[in-house]
């Protein structure tokens, strides 16, 4: 009779003595090793994130047809058109135009000419757009990304972004002298003496970048920004977002079928209503949008906003994230929802 808790095995005609404690220790060690293996495997799966493994494997098969670039561009153009304020005036009399939000633009008498230099005296049409909050910047694709001295881009915080255009009989008009704007500080919070003037440049892809305007001037007086400049098009009163934390880049992987032509990824920084970042680089090989300039503070809370089009409306996804070094985020088609322009604007305005 063998003692309690002891086994004897016959191995190659030899009796081998094994205790229950041996089996228990071996089982526990094996179970722990398997747990470690599964954990390491999950880490490897996350770190090897790519378009074949990350985005397009929802629990249920969810095929979709990606929108055309034209569909997406039409939505953006329509959103921009909705923001245009128009007024007619006599060029020889000038105008002091007050916008819907209380900004004032003064065009002086006798300051408008045709493209060949002829002074215009009769009626002209002013088109004016004003942007102060991220909720109105996203849909028309007018983020606040400013050009740094080294050529990189970083987020600007705006005191007001404006589009000014004047036409005469449908033809473009040229300013022959400077004009001025008065923008209430209350539209964007407290006055900031570090604001400067920027001009908007739109590239071949339709993306807007803000370049410093060395010929313009802006200062704060009586709770308003006073700006003086002499160019139509896009003008912005801005300063760079300031955060002392170490900086990094991020990438955002989207479902295959979405590209920079038919979708976009923006980033809203928590606590900043008057600026919107744009991940303006897209890698077709990886299907990733990226902020590749390395200007995102590590530890920053932000909201990734993916937008694209359907046949009749917007499609979007919003993810709140904490920025860590060289991180890859994913936004799958299965995570998106449809919304009207008004609903999109309300969702973005409600972000903390």
C-alpha positions as CSV (number, residue, x, y, z in Angstrom):
1,X,0.0,0.0,0.0
2,X,1.4,3.3,-1.0
3,X,1.3,6.4,1.2
4,X,-1.3,9.2,0.8
5,X,-0.6,11.8,-1.9
6,X,2.1,9.7,-3.7
7,X,2.0,8.2,-7.2
8,X,4.4,5.5,-8.6
9,X,4.9,5.2,-12.4
10,X,6.5,2.5,-14.3
11,X,8.9,4.0,-16.8
12,X,11.2,1.7,-18.8
13,X,10.6,-1.0,-16.2
14,X,11.6,1.3,-13.4
15,X,9.4,2.5,-10.7
16,X,9.3,6.3,-10.5
17,X,8.1,8.1,-7.4
18,X,6.0,11.3,-7.9
19,X,4.2,13.3,-5.3
20,X,0.9,15.2,-5.8
21,X,2.8,18.4,-4.9
22,X,4.9,17.8,-8.0
23,X,1.9,17.6,-10.2
24,X,0.4,20.7,-8.6
25,X,3.6,22.8,-9.0
26,X,4.0,21.6,-12.7
27,X,0.4,22.5,-13.5
28,X,0.6,25.9,-11.9
29,X,3.9,26.7,-13.7
30,X,2.4,25.6,-17.0
31,X,-0.8,27.7,-16.4
32,X,1.3,30.8,-15.6
33,X,3.5,30.3,-18.7
34,X,0.4,30.1,-20.9
35,X,-1.0,33.3,-19.4
36,X,2.3,35.1,-20.0
37,X,2.3,33.8,-23.6
38,X,-1.2,35.0,-24.3
39,X,-0.3,38.4,-22.8
40,X,2.8,38.8,-24.9
41,X,0.9,37.6,-28.0
42,X,-1.7,40.3,-27.5
43,X,1.0,42.9,-27.1
44,X,2.6,41.7,-30.3
45,X,-0.7,41.9,-32.2
46,X,-1.2,45.5,-31.1
47,X,2.3,46.6,-31.9
48,X,2.1,45.0,-35.4
49,X,-1.0,46.9,-36.3
50,X,-1.6,47.2,-40.0
51,X,-4.4,47.5,-42.5
52,X,-4.7,43.8,-42.9
53,X,-5.1,43.0,-39.2
54,X,-6.6,46.0,-37.4
55,X,-9.6,47.6,-38.8
56,X,-11.7,45.4,-41.0
57,X,-12.4,42.5,-38.8
58,X,-15.6,43.4,-36.9
59,X,-17.5,40.5,-35.3
60,X,-20.0,40.6,-38.2
61,X,-19.0,41.0,-41.8
62,X,-19.7,44.6,-42.6
63,X,-18.8,45.3,-46.3
64,X,-19.1,48.9,-47.5
65,X,-18.6,50.9,-50.6
66,X,-16.3,53.9,-50.0
67,X,-17.5,57.3,-51.2
68,X,-16.0,59.0,-54.2
69,X,-13.7,62.0,-53.7
70,X,-16.4,64.1,-55.5
71,X,-19.0,63.1,-52.9
72,X,-16.7,64.1,-50.0
73,X,-15.6,67.4,-51.7
74,X,-19.2,68.3,-52.4
75,X,-20.1,68.0,-48.7
76,X,-17.2,70.2,-47.7
77,X,-18.0,72.8,-50.4
78,X,-21.6,72.9,-49.3
79,X,-20.6,73.4,-45.7
80,X,-18.4,76.3,-46.7
81,X,-21.1,77.9,-48.9
82,X,-23.4,77.8,-45.9
83,X,-21.0,80.2,-44.0
84,X,-20.9,82.9,-46.7
85,X,-22.3,86.3,-45.8
86,X,-22.9,88.6,-48.8
87,X,-23.6,92.3,-49.2
88,X,-23.5,94.8,-52.1
89,X,-22.0,98.2,-51.8
90,X,-20.7,101.1,-53.9
91,X,-17.0,100.9,-54.3
92,X,-16.5,104.7,-54.4
93,X,-18.3,105.0,-51.1
94,X,-16.6,102.1,-49.2
95,X,-18.3,100.1,-46.5
96,X,-18.1,99.3,-42.8
97,X,-19.6,95.8,-42.7
98,X,-20.6,94.2,-39.5
99,X,-20.8,90.5,-39.5
100,X,-23.3,88.2,-37.9
101,X,-21.0,87.7,-34.9
102,X,-20.1,91.4,-34.6
103,X,-16.8,91.6,-36.4
104,X,-16.3,94.8,-38.4
105,X,-14.6,95.1,-41.8
106,X,-13.9,98.5,-43.2
107,X,-13.2,99.0,-46.9
108,X,-12.2,102.6,-47.6
109,X,-13.6,104.6,-50.6
110,X,-11.8,104.4,-53.9
111,X,-9.7,101.4,-52.9
112,X,-10.8,98.8,-55.4
113,X,-9.6,98.2,-58.9
114,X,-10.0,95.7,-61.7
115,X,-7.2,93.2,-62.4
116,X,-5.8,95.6,-65.0
117,X,-5.7,98.6,-62.6
118,X,-8.9,100.4,-63.5
119,X,-10.5,102.1,-60.5
120,X,-14.0,100.8,-59.7
121,X,-16.7,103.3,-58.7
122,X,-20.0,101.4,-58.9
123,X,-21.5,98.4,-57.2
124,X,-19.5,95.4,-56.0
125,X,-20.3,92.3,-54.0
126,X,-18.6,91.4,-50.7
127,X,-18.3,87.8,-49.6
128,X,-17.4,87.2,-46.0
129,X,-16.8,84.1,-43.8
130,X,-15.9,84.1,-40.1
131,X,-14.6,81.1,-38.1
132,X,-14.0,81.1,-34.4
133,X,-14.7,77.6,-33.1
134,X,-13.7,74.1,-34.1
135,X,-17.3,73.1,-34.7
136,X,-17.4,75.3,-37.7
137,X,-13.9,74.6,-39.0
138,X,-14.1,70.9,-39.6
139,X,-16.9,70.5,-42.2
140,X,-15.5,73.1,-44.6
141,X,-11.9,71.7,-44.1
142,X,-10.6,75.0,-42.6
143,X,-8.4,73.8,-39.7
144,X,-5.9,76.0,-37.9
145,X,-2.5,74.5,-38.8
146,X,0.2,77.1,-39.0
147,X,3.6,76.9,-40.8
148,X,6.6,76.9,-38.4
149,X,9.9,78.6,-39.3
150,X,11.4,75.1,-40.1
151,X,8.5,74.3,-42.5
152,X,6.6,72.0,-40.2
153,X,3.1,72.6,-39.1
154,X,1.6,73.0,-35.6
155,X,-1.8,73.9,-34.1
156,X,-2.8,77.5,-34.0
157,X,-5.3,79.0,-31.6
158,X,-7.4,81.6,-33.3
159,X,-8.8,84.9,-32.4
160,X,-10.8,84.7,-35.6
161,X,-10.3,83.3,-39.1
162,X,-11.8,85.2,-42.1
163,X,-12.4,84.9,-45.8
164,X,-12.8,88.2,-47.7
165,X,-13.6,88.3,-51.4
166,X,-15.0,91.2,-53.5
167,X,-16.2,90.8,-57.1
168,X,-17.4,93.3,-59.7
169,X,-19.8,92.0,-62.4
170,X,-18.6,88.5,-61.4
171,X,-15.0,89.4,-61.9
172,X,-12.3,89.4,-59.2
173,X,-11.4,92.8,-57.6
174,X,-7.9,93.9,-56.5
175,X,-7.4,96.0,-53.3
176,X,-5.5,99.2,-54.1
177,X,-5.0,100.1,-50.5
178,X,-5.2,98.5,-47.0
179,X,-8.3,97.9,-45.0
180,X,-9.0,97.1,-41.4
181,X,-10.9,94.7,-39.1
182,X,-12.2,94.9,-35.6
183,X,-12.8,91.6,-33.9
184,X,-14.4,91.4,-30.4
185,X,-12.1,89.5,-28.1
186,X,-15.2,88.0,-26.4
187,X,-15.8,85.8,-29.5
188,X,-12.8,83.6,-28.5
189,X,-12.2,84.3,-24.8
190,X,-9.7,86.5,-23.1
191,X,-7.4,88.9,-25.1
192,X,-4.0,87.5,-25.9
193,X,-1.2,90.0,-26.8
194,X,0.8,87.2,-28.6
195,X,-1.6,87.0,-31.5
196,X,-0.2,87.7,-35.0
197,X,-1.6,87.9,-38.5
198,X,-1.6,84.9,-40.9
199,X,-2.6,84.3,-44.5
200,X,-4.3,81.2,-45.7
201,X,-2.7,79.1,-48.5
202,X,-4.7,76.3,-50.1
203,X,-2.7,73.6,-51.8
204,X,-3.6,71.4,-54.8
205,X,-5.5,68.9,-52.6
206,X,-7.7,71.7,-51.2
207,X,-6.0,71.8,-47.7
208,X,-5.5,75.1,-46.0
209,X,-2.3,76.0,-44.3
210,X,-1.7,79.3,-42.5
211,X,1.5,81.2,-43.3
212,X,2.8,84.2,-41.3
213,X,1.7,87.6,-42.9
214,X,4.8,89.9,-42.6
215,X,2.8,92.8,-44.2
216,X,-0.1,92.8,-41.7
217,X,-0.4,94.0,-38.2
218,X,-2.7,93.1,-35.3
219,X,-3.0,94.5,-31.7
220,X,-5.4,94.4,-28.8
221,X,-7.3,97.6,-27.8
222,X,-10.6,98.1,-26.0
223,X,-11.4,94.4,-25.8
224,X,-11.0,93.9,-29.5
225,X,-8.3,92.8,-32.0
226,X,-7.5,95.4,-34.5
227,X,-6.1,94.0,-37.7
228,X,-4.6,95.9,-40.7
229,X,-3.8,94.1,-44.0
230,X,-4.1,94.4,-47.8
231,X,-5.0,91.0,-49.1
232,X,-8.2,89.3,-49.9
233,X,-8.7,85.6,-49.4
234,X,-8.1,83.9,-46.0
235,X,-6.7,85.9,-43.0
236,X,-6.3,84.7,-39.5
237,X,-5.5,86.2,-36.1
238,X,-3.6,83.4,-34.3
239,X,-0.9,82.2,-31.9
240,X,0.7,78.8,-31.7
241,X,-0.7,76.3,-29.1
242,X,1.7,76.2,-26.2
243,X,2.4,73.1,-24.2
244,X,5.8,72.4,-22.5
245,X,5.5,68.6,-22.5
246,X,7.7,66.4,-24.7
247,X,6.3,66.0,-28.2
248,X,5.6,63.1,-30.4
249,X,3.9,61.9,-33.6
250,X,0.8,59.7,-34.0
251,X,-0.8,57.7,-36.8
252,X,-4.4,56.8,-37.4
253,X,-5.2,53.6,-39.3
254,X,-8.6,53.6,-41.2
255,X,-10.5,50.9,-43.0
256,X,-9.2,50.1,-46.4
257,X,-11.1,52.1,-49.0
258,X,-10.8,55.3,-47.2
259,X,-8.1,57.7,-48.3
260,X,-7.2,61.4,-48.1
261,X,-9.3,62.0,-51.2
262,X,-12.6,60.7,-49.7
263,X,-12.1,61.2,-45.9
264,X,-10.2,63.2,-43.3
265,X,-8.9,62.9,-39.8
266,X,-8.9,65.9,-37.5
267,X,-7.9,66.4,-33.9
268,X,-9.5,68.6,-31.3
269,X,-7.4,69.3,-28.2
270,X,-9.4,69.0,-24.9
271,X,-10.1,72.5,-23.5
272,X,-9.3,74.3,-26.8
273,X,-12.5,75.4,-28.6
274,X,-10.7,77.8,-30.9
275,X,-8.4,75.5,-32.9
276,X,-8.5,72.3,-34.9
277,X,-5.6,70.2,-36.0
278,X,-5.5,68.2,-39.2
279,X,-3.7,65.0,-39.9
280,X,-2.8,66.1,-43.4
281,X,-0.5,63.2,-44.5
282,X,-1.8,59.9,-45.8
283,X,0.3,56.8,-46.5
284,X,-1.4,54.6,-49.2
285,X,0.8,51.6,-48.3
286,X,-0.3,51.5,-44.7
287,X,-3.7,53.3,-45.0
288,X,-2.7,55.6,-42.2
289,X,-3.2,59.3,-41.6
290,X,-0.4,60.9,-39.6
291,X,0.8,63.9,-37.6
292,X,4.4,63.4,-38.7
293,X,5.8,66.8,-37.5
294,X,6.2,65.6,-33.9
295,X,4.2,68.5,-32.4
296,X,1.7,66.6,-30.2
297,X,2.4,66.8,-26.4
298,X,2.7,63.4,-24.7
299,X,0.0,63.0,-22.2
300,X,-2.4,65.4,-24.0
301,X,-6.1,64.4,-24.0
302,X,-7.5,64.9,-27.5
303,X,-10.4,63.9,-29.7
304,X,-9.8,62.1,-33.0
305,X,-12.5,63.0,-35.5
306,X,-12.9,60.9,-38.7
307,X,-15.2,62.3,-41.3
308,X,-16.3,61.0,-44.7
309,X,-19.4,61.1,-46.9
310,X,-22.4,59.0,-47.7
311,X,-24.7,59.5,-50.7
312,X,-26.6,62.2,-48.9
313,X,-25.0,63.0,-45.5
314,X,-21.9,62.8,-43.4
315,X,-20.3,59.8,-41.8
316,X,-18.1,60.2,-38.7
317,X,-16.4,58.6,-35.7
318,X,-15.0,60.4,-32.6
319,X,-12.5,58.8,-30.3
320,X,-11.1,60.4,-27.1
321,X,-7.5,59.5,-26.6
322,X,-4.5,60.2,-24.5
323,X,-1.4,60.9,-26.6
324,X,1.6,58.6,-26.0
325,X,4.8,58.3,-27.9
326,X,4.5,57.2,-31.5
327,X,1.1,55.7,-31.0
328,X,-1.1,54.1,-33.6
329,X,-4.9,54.5,-33.2
330,X,-7.5,52.7,-35.3
331,X,-10.9,53.9,-36.6
332,X,-12.8,51.2,-38.4
333,X,-15.8,51.7,-40.7
334,X,-17.8,49.6,-38.3
335,X,-17.3,52.3,-35.7
336,X,-18.8,55.1,-37.8
337,X,-22.2,56.7,-37.8
338,X,-24.1,58.9,-40.1
339,X,-25.2,62.5,-39.3
340,X,-26.4,65.7,-40.8
341,X,-24.1,68.8,-40.9
342,X,-26.0,70.3,-38.0
343,X,-25.6,67.2,-35.9
344,X,-21.8,67.0,-36.7
345,X,-21.3,70.6,-35.6
346,X,-23.3,70.0,-32.4
347,X,-21.2,66.9,-31.6
348,X,-17.9,68.7,-32.0
349,X,-19.1,71.8,-30.1
350,X,-20.0,69.5,-27.2
351,X,-16.5,68.0,-26.9
352,X,-14.8,69.0,-23.7
